[in-house]
Amino acid sequence: MAKEKTMNTEVQKSKLNTTLNGLKDFLQQCKRVLMISRKPTRQEYITISKVTGLGICLLGFVGFVIHVPITYLKALIKP
């Protein structure tokens, strides 16, 4: 019985160490990324904003194109 408790404790410690090592590696990678990142220039920021806005508009248009036929089909089926 005592041997099983010792084995369970060792397994728990092993899992904890694995989790902590994974977390430590992740934080080191985050630190590395933050060290090499920089603030975008005004031109880069404007370009990124335009592309993002265009993507949002495109998704909205696709949603609208899908919504309109479905709405009309529901109206035709219900009466």
All heavy atoms as an XYZ file, in Angstrom:
624
protein
N       0.820     -1.195      0.000
C       0.000      0.000      0.000
C       0.866      1.262      0.000
O       0.582      2.203     -0.726
C      -0.904     -0.038      1.229
C      -2.027      0.943      1.160
S      -3.234      0.400     -0.012
C      -4.703      0.755      0.802
N       1.890      1.255      0.838
C       2.776      2.413      0.918
C       3.552      2.580     -0.386
O       3.835      3.704     -0.813
C       3.739      2.260      2.090
N       3.849      1.445     -1.033
C       4.588      1.498     -2.292
C       3.740      2.154     -3.386
O       4.237      2.929     -4.196
C       4.982      0.081     -2.701
C       5.928      0.026     -3.858
C       6.365     -1.395     -4.124
C       7.400     -1.414     -5.232
N       7.857     -2.768     -5.519
N       2.419      1.857     -3.384
C       1.524      2.458     -4.375
C       1.424      3.970     -4.177
O       1.410      4.736     -5.138
C       0.128      1.836     -4.282
C       0.059      0.421     -4.792
C      -1.333     -0.172     -4.647
O      -2.296      0.590     -4.423
O      -1.452     -1.396     -4.752
N       1.351      4.416     -2.910
C       1.279      5.855     -2.621
C       2.542      6.559     -3.086
O       2.492      7.659     -3.626
C       1.046      6.095     -1.131
C      -0.347      5.768     -0.680
C      -0.553      6.103      0.776
C      -1.962      5.764      1.212
N      -2.193      6.077      2.623
N       3.678      5.909     -2.871
C       4.948      6.486     -3.296
C       4.988      6.600     -4.821
O       5.410      7.615     -5.364
C       6.130      5.616     -2.811
O       6.039      5.465     -1.402
C       7.451      6.241     -3.181
N       4.498      5.564     -5.512
C       4.483      5.586     -6.973
C       3.536      6.667     -7.477
O       3.850      7.378     -8.423
C       4.089      4.210     -7.520
C       5.189      3.173     -7.364
S       4.746      1.521     -7.922
C       4.231      1.806     -9.590
N       2.353      6.809     -6.826
C       1.401      7.847     -7.219
C       2.002      9.232     -7.028
O       1.822     10.116     -7.856
C       0.096      7.724     -6.437
C      -0.756      6.565     -6.929
O      -0.600      6.110     -8.059
N      -1.632      6.086     -6.077
N       2.716      9.418     -5.926
C       3.348     10.703     -5.651
C       4.416     11.010     -6.697
O       4.517     12.140     -7.174
C       3.972     10.703     -4.244
O       2.970     10.364     -3.290
C       4.553     12.048     -3.899
N       5.193      9.991     -7.064
C       6.231     10.185     -8.075
C       5.619     10.514     -9.426
O       6.134     11.373    -10.162
C       7.107      8.935     -8.174
C       8.009      8.715     -6.971
C       8.772      7.405     -7.034
O       8.694      6.720     -8.082
O       9.431      7.071     -6.060
N       4.513      9.860     -9.764
C       3.838     10.128    -11.032
C       3.310     11.563    -11.043
O       3.435     12.283    -12.033
C       2.695      9.114    -11.269
C       1.819      9.530    -12.431
C       3.266      7.724    -11.493
N       2.732     11.989     -9.924
C       2.208     13.353     -9.831
C       3.338     14.369     -9.958
O       3.193     15.390    -10.639
C       1.462     13.552     -8.510
C       0.141     12.830     -8.451
C      -0.524     12.944     -7.096
O       0.103     13.368     -6.119
N      -1.790     12.558     -7.025
N       4.463     14.100     -9.300
C       5.608     15.012     -9.395
C       6.128     15.064    -10.833
O       6.492     16.125    -11.329
C       6.723     14.574     -8.443
C       6.452     14.875     -7.000
C       7.605     14.449     -6.117
C       7.322     14.713     -4.655
N       8.438     14.278     -3.808
N       6.156     13.912    -11.493
C       6.624     13.860    -12.877
C       5.708     14.679    -13.786
O       6.180     15.431    -14.634
C       6.677     12.412    -13.342
O       7.002     12.343    -14.694
N       4.401     14.534    -13.597
C       3.440     15.302    -14.396
C       3.592     16.795    -14.128
O       3.532     17.610    -15.048
C       2.006     14.862    -14.091
C       1.648     13.517    -14.653
C       0.210     13.162    -14.343
C      -0.161     11.800    -14.879
N      -1.545     11.429    -14.544
N       3.785     17.156    -12.862
C       3.955     18.564    -12.501
C       5.216     19.128    -13.133
O       5.201     20.233    -13.689
C       4.003     18.717    -10.979
C       4.169     20.128    -10.444
C       2.970     20.993    -10.844
C       4.324     20.112     -8.937
N       6.302     18.364    -13.076
C       7.562     18.820    -13.686
C       7.420     18.978    -15.192
O       7.920     19.948    -15.772
C       8.696     17.841    -13.366
C       9.194     17.992    -11.941
O       9.005     19.024    -11.314
N       9.811     16.942    -11.428
N       6.721     18.046    -15.833
C       6.501     18.139    -17.277
C       5.706     19.390    -17.612
O       6.034     20.125    -18.551
C       5.760     16.889    -17.777
O       6.519     15.734    -17.424
C       5.569     16.926    -19.270
N       4.655     19.645    -16.839
C       3.826     20.826    -17.072
C       4.623     22.105    -16.848
O       4.543     23.043    -17.647
C       2.593     20.802    -16.137
O       1.876     19.585    -16.342
C       1.679     21.972    -16.402
N       5.391     22.157    -15.785
C       6.188     23.344    -15.491
C       7.253     23.579    -16.563
O       7.504     24.718    -16.950
C       6.834     23.229    -14.107
C       5.868     23.364    -12.916
C       6.609     23.142    -11.609
C       5.182     24.700    -12.920
N       7.869     22.506    -17.035
C       8.874     22.654    -18.101
C       8.235     23.171    -19.380
O       8.809     24.015    -20.075
C       9.583     21.330    -18.353
C      10.581     20.987    -17.261
O      11.029     21.857    -16.520
N      10.896     19.705    -17.140
N       7.043     22.667    -19.692
C       6.332     23.155    -20.880
C       5.989     24.624    -20.749
O       6.141     25.399    -21.699
N       5.532     25.032    -19.571
C       5.193     26.435    -19.327
C       6.441     27.314    -19.417
O       6.409     28.391    -20.017
C       4.527     26.587    -17.959
C       4.086     27.979    -17.559
C       3.034     28.503    -18.524
C       3.531     27.975    -16.150
N       7.533     26.832    -18.863
C       8.790     27.578    -18.897
C       9.269     27.765    -20.340
O       9.683     28.871    -20.725
C       9.849     26.835    -18.077
C      11.123     27.588    -17.868
C      12.058     26.793    -16.962
C      13.350     27.531    -16.736
N      14.265     26.776    -15.878
N       9.181     26.708    -21.142
C       9.576     26.811    -22.552
C       8.699     27.805    -23.298
O       9.186     28.601    -24.099
C       9.494     25.443    -23.235
C      10.558     24.482    -22.743
O      11.575     24.939    -22.183
O      10.365     23.255    -22.915
N       7.389     27.766    -23.030
C       6.465     28.688    -23.685
C       6.799     30.129    -23.329
O       6.820     31.007    -24.193
C       5.027     28.357    -23.290
C       4.021     29.343    -23.806
C       3.690     29.357    -25.148
C       3.422     30.252    -22.959
C       2.767     30.268    -25.638
C       2.507     31.160    -23.428
C       2.174     31.170    -24.773
N       7.065     30.394    -22.063
C       7.394     31.756    -21.642
C       8.710     32.232    -22.259
O       8.840     33.403    -22.625
C       7.454     31.835    -20.113
C       6.107     31.693    -19.408
C       6.298     31.665    -17.893
C       5.158     32.798    -19.799
N       9.669     31.341    -22.413
C      10.927     31.706    -23.064
C      10.702     32.051    -24.531
O      11.285     33.014    -25.054
C      11.945     30.572    -22.944
C      12.532     30.429    -21.561
C      13.452     29.227    -21.433
O      13.463     28.345    -22.292
N      14.217     29.180    -20.346
N       9.833     31.295    -25.197
C       9.525     31.591    -26.594
C       8.808     32.932    -26.715
O       9.089     33.709    -27.635
C       8.667     30.478    -27.197
C       9.416     29.188    -27.401
C       8.504     28.058    -27.853
O       7.305     28.241    -28.021
N       9.074     26.880    -28.041
N       7.892     33.204    -25.792
C       7.192     34.497    -25.808
C       8.184     35.640    -25.618
O       8.097     36.665    -26.297
C       6.128     34.544    -24.714
S       4.722     33.488    -25.016
N       9.116     35.461    -24.707
C      10.123     36.494    -24.449
C      10.969     36.738    -25.696
O      11.247     37.884    -26.056
C      11.013     36.064    -23.281
C      12.040     37.084    -22.889
C      12.875     36.601    -21.721
C      13.975     37.586    -21.401
N      14.838     37.103    -20.324
N      11.331     35.656    -26.387
C      12.128     35.776    -27.603
C      11.378     36.563    -28.678
O      11.950     37.425    -29.349
C      12.466     34.376    -28.118
C      13.858     34.267    -28.630
C      14.236     32.860    -29.072
N      14.196     31.914    -27.967
C      13.710     30.678    -28.042
N      13.229     30.217    -29.159
N      13.721     29.892    -27.002
N      10.085     36.275    -28.824
C       9.285     36.980    -29.830
C       9.174     38.461    -29.473
O       9.304     39.337    -30.336
C       7.882     36.343    -29.946
C       6.940     37.215    -30.751
C       7.979     34.963    -30.569
N       8.945     38.766    -28.210
C       8.811     40.161    -27.797
C      10.118     40.935    -27.948
O      10.099     42.145    -28.200
C       8.309     40.246    -26.355
C       6.856     39.820    -26.151
C       6.510     39.812    -24.665
C       5.914     40.720    -26.909
N      11.239     40.244    -27.831
C      12.531     40.917    -27.970
C      12.793     41.341    -29.414
O      13.430     42.371    -29.652
C      13.661     39.998    -27.494
C      13.629     39.710    -26.005
S      13.908     41.140    -24.984
C      15.653     41.334    -25.179
N      12.302     40.568    -30.393
C      12.597     40.911    -31.785
C      11.463     41.694    -32.445
O      11.636     42.186    -33.558
C      12.908     39.653    -32.630
C      11.701     38.738    -32.719
C      14.125     38.943    -32.109
C      11.854     37.630    -33.744
N      10.329     41.808    -31.789
C       9.219     42.544    -32.403
C       9.458     44.052    -32.281
O      10.211     44.532    -31.437
C       7.893     42.167    -31.759
O       7.891     42.490    -30.397
N       8.811     44.800    -33.171
C       8.973     46.244    -33.156
C       7.631     46.891    -33.475
O       6.712     46.253    -33.969
C      10.020     46.687    -34.178
C       9.643     46.337    -35.602
C      10.636     46.889    -36.596
N      10.327     46.472    -37.938
C       9.385     47.007    -38.706
N       8.658     48.000    -38.250
N       9.167     46.566    -39.915
N       7.546     48.163    -33.224
C       6.338     48.924    -33.517
C       6.252     49.141    -35.030
O       7.240     49.508    -35.657
C       6.411     50.269    -32.794
C       5.175     51.105    -32.915
C       5.316     52.380    -32.101
C       4.094     53.249    -32.236
N       4.214     54.490    -31.486
N       5.062     48.913    -35.624
C       4.952     49.113    -37.072
C       5.045     50.594    -37.442
O       4.658     51.475    -36.666
C       3.577     48.548    -37.416
C       2.807     48.600    -36.145
C       3.809     48.446    -35.040
N       5.548     50.838    -38.637
C       5.587     52.215    -39.119
C       4.168     52.652    -39.471
O       3.248     51.837    -39.549
C       6.472     52.329    -40.376
O       5.877     51.557    -41.423
C       7.884     51.853    -40.107
N       4.003     53.932    -39.696
C       2.672     54.461    -40.028
C       2.140     53.824    -41.312
O       0.966     53.455    -41.385
C       2.748     55.978    -40.176
C       1.413     56.625    -40.455
C       1.532     58.139    -40.353
N       0.310     58.802    -40.683
C      -0.725     58.980    -39.850
N      -0.649     58.531    -38.622
N      -1.804     59.615    -40.244
N       3.004     53.670    -42.307
C       2.592     53.076    -43.580
C       2.166     51.619    -43.390
O       1.169     51.173    -43.953
C       3.723     53.178    -44.607
C       3.332     52.728    -45.986
C       2.199     53.566    -46.576
O       2.129     54.773    -46.340
N       1.324     52.927    -47.322
N       2.934     50.864    -42.607
C       2.567     49.474    -42.335
C       1.226     49.397    -41.615
O       0.383     48.552    -41.940
C       3.640     48.792    -41.485
C       4.924     48.498    -42.200
C       5.999     47.979    -41.274
O       5.977     48.291    -40.059
O       6.880     47.257    -41.780
N       1.018     50.277    -40.659
C      -0.223     50.282    -39.895
C      -1.416     50.592    -40.805
O      -2.460     49.937    -40.722
C      -0.142     51.305    -38.759
C      -1.347     51.297    -37.870
C      -1.523     50.312    -36.913
C      -2.337     52.268    -38.001
C      -2.643     50.286    -36.090
C      -3.453     52.266    -37.196
C      -3.606     51.274    -36.245
O      -4.710     51.248    -35.459
N      -1.269     51.564    -41.684
C      -2.355     51.925    -42.605
C      -2.662     50.755    -43.542
O      -3.823     50.419    -43.786
C      -1.990     53.202    -43.388
C      -2.011     54.408    -42.440
C      -2.927     53.420    -44.561
C      -1.482     55.682    -43.044
N      -1.626     50.101    -44.061
C      -1.830     48.964    -44.954
C      -2.547     47.822    -44.242
O      -3.489     47.235    -44.779
C      -0.478     48.469    -45.506
O       0.178     49.555    -46.153
C      -0.664     47.317    -46.471
N      -2.114     47.512    -43.039
C      -2.750     46.442    -42.264
C      -4.203     46.796    -41.972
O      -5.102     45.944    -42.065
C      -1.973     46.191    -40.949
C      -0.627     45.550    -41.260
C      -2.768     45.296    -40.011
C       0.321     45.505    -40.082
N      -4.476     48.052    -41.647
C      -5.852     48.490    -41.380
C      -6.729     48.350    -42.619
O      -7.880     47.916    -42.533
C      -5.869     49.940    -40.904
O      -5.149     50.068    -39.709
N      -6.202     48.711    -43.776
C      -6.967     48.592    -45.028
C      -7.288     47.127    -45.331
O      -8.423     46.793    -45.685
C      -6.186     49.196    -46.192
C      -6.148     50.696    -46.194
C      -5.320     51.199    -47.370
C      -5.175     52.702    -47.362
N      -4.326     53.183    -48.474
N      -6.301     46.266    -45.214
C      -6.507     44.849    -45.512
C      -7.514     44.240    -44.532
O      -8.399     43.477    -44.936
C      -5.166     44.090    -45.476
C      -5.370     42.596    -45.549
C      -4.266     44.560    -46.602
N      -7.386     44.586    -43.254
C      -8.322     44.074    -42.253
C      -9.734     44.566    -42.521
O     -10.701     43.795    -42.459
C      -7.870     44.494    -40.842
O      -6.543     44.024    -40.621
C      -8.786     43.932    -39.788
N      -9.887     45.842    -42.826
C     -11.209     46.398    -43.137
C     -11.816     45.745    -44.363
O     -13.016     45.440    -44.396
N     -11.001     45.516    -45.381
C     -11.475     44.854    -46.593
C     -11.937     43.431    -46.284
O     -12.980     42.987    -46.781
C     -10.368     44.839    -47.653
C     -10.737     44.289    -49.020
C     -11.815     45.161    -49.664
C      -9.507     44.241    -49.904
N     -11.202     42.745    -45.446
C     -11.592     41.377    -45.053
C     -12.901     41.357    -44.286
O     -13.754     40.495    -44.520
N     -13.088     42.307    -43.385
C     -14.335     42.393    -42.626
C     -15.504     42.683    -43.562
O     -16.578     42.069    -43.446
C     -14.217     43.462    -41.519
C     -13.257     42.983    -40.437
C     -15.582     43.786    -40.925
C     -12.896     44.029    -39.414
N     -15.319     43.607    -44.495
C     -16.382     43.919    -45.469
C     -16.705     42.709    -46.340
O     -17.885     42.439    -46.619
C     -15.969     45.105    -46.335
S     -15.927     46.656    -45.444
N     -15.688     41.989    -46.769
C     -15.896     40.808    -47.602
C     -16.694     39.736    -46.844
O     -17.636     39.153    -47.392
C     -14.555     40.246    -48.063
C     -14.609     39.047    -48.994
C     -15.246     39.452    -50.320
C     -13.219     38.492    -49.225
N     -16.349     39.497    -45.599
C     -17.095     38.525    -44.798
C     -18.539     38.973    -44.582
O     -19.466     38.155    -44.617
C     -16.409     38.300    -43.448
C     -15.170     37.441    -43.480
C     -14.520     37.390    -42.105
C     -15.500     36.038    -43.947
N     -18.743     40.259    -44.357
C     -20.101     40.780    -44.210
C     -20.905     40.594    -45.478
O     -22.089     40.223    -45.441
N     -20.304     40.845    -46.630
C     -20.986     40.676    -47.911
C     -21.350     39.209    -48.144
O     -22.463     38.897    -48.580
C     -20.114     41.198    -49.055
C     -20.756     41.058    -50.396
C     -21.805     41.886    -50.766
C     -20.315     40.097    -51.284
C     -22.413     41.762    -52.009
C     -20.908     39.957    -52.521
C     -21.962     40.790    -52.886
N     -20.431     38.305    -47.835
C     -20.721     36.872    -47.982
C     -21.874     36.472    -47.069
O     -22.785     35.742    -47.490
C     -19.457     36.025    -47.698
C     -19.794     34.547    -47.594
C     -18.408     36.251    -48.772
N     -21.867     36.959    -45.845
C     -22.973     36.676    -44.927
C     -24.293     37.212    -45.447
O     -25.336     36.558    -45.339
N     -24.272     38.399    -46.017
C     -25.484     39.000    -46.572
C     -25.990     38.190    -47.762
O     -27.193     37.924    -47.885
C     -25.194     40.443    -47.006
C     -26.383     41.141    -47.581
C     -27.422     41.574    -46.771
C     -26.474     41.357    -48.948
C     -28.512     42.217    -47.301
C     -27.557     42.008    -49.501
C     -28.590     42.429    -48.668
N     -25.077     37.766    -48.637
C     -25.452     36.973    -49.809
C     -26.072     35.640    -49.380
O     -26.992     35.142    -50.015
C     -24.229     36.760    -50.728
C     -24.486     35.700    -51.776
C     -23.839     38.069    -51.375
N     -25.604     35.076    -48.308
C     -26.175     33.827    -47.800
C     -27.511     34.094    -47.108
O     -28.462     33.331    -47.248
C     -25.184     33.132    -46.842
C     -23.980     32.636    -47.624
C     -25.853     31.987    -46.102
C     -22.842     32.137    -46.753
N     -27.615     35.182    -46.382
C     -28.815     35.492    -45.597
C     -30.027     35.812    -46.472
O     -31.137     35.354    -46.187
C     -28.524     36.670    -44.662
C     -29.710     37.162    -43.923
N     -30.255     36.465    -42.880
C     -30.469     38.270    -44.083
C     -31.305     37.135    -42.419
N     -31.452     38.236    -43.142
N     -29.844     36.585    -47.521
C     -30.970     37.039    -48.341
C     -31.721     35.870    -48.985
O     -32.948     35.778    -48.849
C     -30.493     38.073    -49.387
C     -31.570     38.358    -50.413
C     -30.079     39.357    -48.693
N     -31.082     34.948    -49.678
C     -31.843     33.842    -50.270
C     -32.544     32.966    -49.235
O     -33.664     32.515    -49.451
C     -30.801     33.022    -51.026
C     -29.644     33.909    -51.200
C     -29.683     34.892    -50.083
N     -31.891     32.752    -48.113
C     -32.510     31.928    -47.072
C     -33.765     32.612    -46.538
O     -34.790     31.967    -46.322
C     -31.495     31.639    -45.944
C     -30.419     30.685    -46.460
C     -32.173     31.056    -44.722
C     -29.300     30.431    -45.493
N     -33.710     33.923    -46.352
C     -34.878     34.659    -45.871
C     -36.032     34.557    -46.863
O     -37.181     34.315    -46.476
C     -34.512     36.137    -45.650
O     -33.417     36.210    -44.744
C     -35.681     36.908    -45.086
N     -35.750     34.713    -48.142
C     -36.806     34.625    -49.150
C     -37.339     33.210    -49.283
O     -38.535     33.002    -49.491
C     -36.313     35.144    -50.502
C     -36.198     36.647    -50.528
C     -35.004     37.263    -50.850
C     -37.286     37.458    -50.207
C     -34.892     38.645    -50.866
C     -37.179     38.840    -50.220
C     -35.985     39.420    -50.551
O     -35.884     40.788    -50.556
N     -36.489     32.211    -49.145
C     -36.955     30.823    -49.210
C     -37.864     30.496    -48.029
O     -38.869     29.796    -48.184
C     -35.768     29.859    -49.246
C     -34.991     29.804    -50.557
C     -33.768     28.907    -50.410
C     -35.876     29.311    -51.682
N     -37.545     30.992    -46.851
C     -38.415     30.781    -45.692
C     -39.775     31.427    -45.910
O     -40.799     30.871    -45.554
C     -37.772     31.366    -44.432
C     -36.673     30.528    -43.847
C     -36.160     31.170    -42.575
C     -35.029     30.376    -41.962
N     -34.506     31.014    -40.760
N     -39.776     32.621    -46.506
C     -41.039     33.323    -46.759
C     -41.874     32.578    -47.777
O     -43.105     32.568    -47.688
C     -40.762     34.740    -47.241
N     -41.267     31.931    -48.753
C     -41.998     31.172    -49.757
C     -42.557     29.876    -49.209
O     -43.619     29.418    -49.630
C     -41.106     30.881    -50.959
C     -40.690     32.065    -51.816
C     -39.699     31.613    -52.862
C     -41.908     32.695    -52.474
N     -41.879     29.278    -48.278
C     -42.296     27.977    -47.740
C     -43.399     28.121    -46.690
O     -44.324     27.328    -46.661
C     -41.072     27.242    -47.157
C     -40.111     26.871    -48.277
C     -41.492     25.991    -46.405
C     -38.787     26.309    -47.796
N     -43.381     29.119    -45.837
C     -44.318     29.241    -44.709
C     -45.764     29.515    -45.122
O     -46.656     28.930    -44.531
C     -43.830     30.306    -43.742
C     -42.771     29.781    -42.823
C     -42.574     30.673    -41.647
C     -41.567     30.023    -40.726
N     -41.393     30.760    -39.512
N     -46.084     30.397    -46.050
C     -47.511     30.727    -46.276
C     -48.271     29.562    -46.775
O     -48.935     28.820    -46.472
C     -47.488     31.790    -47.350
C     -46.095     32.165    -47.616
C     -45.228     31.168    -46.931
